[in-house]
C-alpha cells in the first residue's frame, strides 16, 4: 500500500513533460501523460482526474494507436474511472480505491467490462486466461484467482453486466 501511495504522490507532483492531448470525445479526460517508469514490467495505466498516466507515452501510443481498438478499449476503460472519480470526488475515490478491496474490484469490473465489450465491438479476440492474469497482477489485489476467473468467464459468456446507471450512458448498450 505504501509503494502505491508513493507512486500516486509522484504522479500528482511529478513534472511530466511528454503529453498527448485527447480529443473532446474523451472528456473529462484531457491528456495522456508520461510518468516515471518502475521497471520492465511497468505496464499499468492509471487515471487521476482528467489525466491518464503511462510509463512510456511514445511506446504506449505506438501500441495503442489513436482510433484503433486497443486505444478505444483502454480510453473507454479509463474514462469510466474518470467519470466515477468526478461523481464520487477524486480524494474520496482514491482513498476508497486504495483501502477498500470490494470497491476497487467493482471499479475495475466496470472499467474492464467496458474495455472487453469494446474489443468485442471491434472484433478483437480476447481470452479468459490473459484477462485473469492481467487482473491478478493488480496491486493492491483485486481478489482471488477463482473469483476473478468466474467474473471474466461470466463477461465472456455475456452473463454479467453492470447495474443500470453505473456506466456512462454511451456505454450502457455494450
N, C-alpha and C positions, 0 to 999 in steps of 0.2 A: 504494500500500500504506500509506503514511504517513497519508494522508487517512482511510482506513478505520480505521486504528488509533486516530487521534484521535477519530473518531466513536464507536468502540467504547468508548473510555475515558469519553467524555461520557455514553454510555448507562449505564455502570456507576455513575458518580459523580453524575450529574445528580439534582436534586431534583424529579423528575417528580411532579406532584400529581394530574393527571387520570387516573384509573384505572377500568377496568372489571373487576369481579371475575367470573371464569369459573366456571361450574358444575363440580362434581367430575368429570363425564364427560371433561373435558379434561386431567385430571391426567396428567403432572406440571405442566402449565401451570396457573397460578393467576390471572394478570392480563394485561390488555392495557393498555399504558401510553403516554401521550403522551410523545413525546420531542421535542427541538428539531428544527425543520424546516430543510432546507437548500435552499430554493428551490421554485419552482412544480413542477418535475419530480421532487420528492421523494416518490415513490410507494412506496418499498420498506418492507417489513415484515421485521423480524428477531427472532429468538428467542435469548435468553440465559438459560439455566437455566429457571426457572419463569415468566419474563415474556416477553411479545410486545411489541415496541416499534413504534409507528407515529407518523407525523409529526403527524397531526391526528385525535385519537381520535374526536371528535364526527362529523367528516366520514366517517371510516372506518366507524364504526358505522351511519351513515346509508346508506352504500353497501352495506356487508356486514351486513345486518340479522341479529341473532342468530336462529338457527334456519333461515335462508334458505340457498340453495345456495352463494352466494359466501362466506358466513361459514363454512359447513361445510367447503367445499373448502379455504379458507385455514387454518382452525384444524387440520384434519387434516394439512395440509402442515407447519405449524409444530409440531404435536405429534410428528410423525416426527422432526424435528430435536431437540426437547426430550428425547425418549426416547433418542435416539442420543447426545446430549450426556451424559446420565446414565450411559449404558453405557461410553462412552469416557473420560469425565471432561471437565468443562467447559473447563479451561485447555488440555488436550491437543487437544480438539476444535477450539476456536477457533484455536489455533496452526496445526493442520493445515489448517483451512479457509482461513486467510489465506496459507499458504505452499505448499500442495500443490494444484496445479490439478486433478490427476486425482481427488483426494479430494473437493475442492469440487464438481466436476462430478458425481461419483457421489452425493454427499449431496443435491444439487439434483435429480438424476434421481429419487431416492427420494421426495422431497417433492412434486415436480411430478407424478410418476406418480399418487400418492395423490390430489392435488388434481384432476387431469384425470379420473381414474376417478370421483371424487365428482361432478364435473359431469355425467359420463355417467349416473351413477346417478340424478341429479335431472332428467335430460332437458335439460340446458343444452347448447346447441350451442357448440362452440369450433372455431376454425380454426387450421390449422398455422402460417400466416404470423404471426398475432398472438402465438402462443406463442413462436415462434422470435424475433420482435422483442423480446419481454419478456426472454427468456433471454440474448439478445445484449447487453442493457443492463446486465447484472450487472457489478459491479466489485469485486474483480478478475475478470477474464474467466473464463468457463466453457469456452470453446473456440471453434473456428471455426464460421462460419455453416453450411457444408456438414455438419459433424459434428452440430451441434445440429439442423439440419433433418432429417437422416437419423433421429436418435433420436425426434424429435417425430412424424415420419411413421410410424415403427415402433410408437409408442404408440397413435397414432390407429387404425392398422390391426391393433391387438392382436397385434403380432409381437414386442413387448418387454415383459418383466415382471421385477421384482426376483427375485433368487435366494431360495429358501426360507429363512426365518428373518431376512431383512433388515428386514422391516416388522413393526410390532406385529401380533399375531395377528388382531386385529379388522379389519385392512386387507388381509390376505393374499388374500382372495377377491375383491377389487375387480377 
